[in-house]
Amino acid sequence: MAVLTLATYNVNGIRARLPILIQWLEREQPDIVCLQELKAKSLDFPEAELAAAGYGALWEGQPSWNGVAILARGDQPLEIRRGLPGLEDDPQRRYLEAAVKGIIVGCLYLPNGNPWPGPKFEYKLAWFERLLDHAQGLLDSGHPVLLAGDYNVVPTDRDIYDPKSWRKDALLQPESRACFQRLLEQGWLDALRARHPDEAIYTYWDYFRQRWQRNAGLRIDHLLLSPSLAPGLQDAGVHRWVRDLEKTSDHAPTWISVAAPA
């Protein structure tokens, strides 16, 4: 049985972190990668460097902010869509979808929503509603689907080191959590939590107040599997060693291994 490694990584500036990204790709060799927060216009995407590392790429850039990409080891992602339905012309580049190795891959960078309350939080919820509508359609297709990325949602209090000081943050608001829960209720599997049901496992550590050194983290990077892909889940984890590197992103790559679709 062939097994694929799928990963999501908020790289927090692909040009600044390119050596770290290449180091991770060469060491871990994930088969499919979703990247967020490229912070680079499309013309500045490092296509040649990633190709030299063995990866075909599809990307949607935005100068200074946002941006998403899908990488495929030894393959080229086949584009399905850019932007969620109804948001194709949104200047914030936050969603990219492709067919890769028999899987429909949706790479997303959900809006942060801070400061809360306010228009940025309303935009977050509106974007989430678009995602919910599209996700239902993907489920209805019956195809094996992965929805991976930085969701900017801490699903429950056990997904954060200490929720008390974060109660006014958009990532913990009941409305944000309710949207994520509605996704799961559609039938998606939260792969990392499914493999680690009781563990305090994090994917993001702020740069401030020695939060990495204290393991004061949050779980906001998620890989959701459709019912036709979920039964093949083998394992899941976080490549914490990447967060320990110098000048690294404040996120660590989050990965799963699944049986390749027949």
Secondary structure, 3 states (H helix, E strand, C coil): CCEEEEEEEECCCCCCCHHHHHHHHHHHCCCEEEEECCCCCHHHCCHHHHHHCCEEEEEECCCCCCCEEEEEECCCCEEEEECCCCCCCCCCCCEEEEEECCEEEEEEECCCCCCCCCHHHHHHHHHHHHHHHHHHHHHHHCCCEEEEEECCCCCCHHHECCHHHHCCCHHHCHHHHHHHHHHHHHCCEEHHHHHCCCCCCCCECCCCCCCCCCCCCECCEEEEECCCCHHHEEEEEECHHHHCCCCCCCECCEEEEEECCC
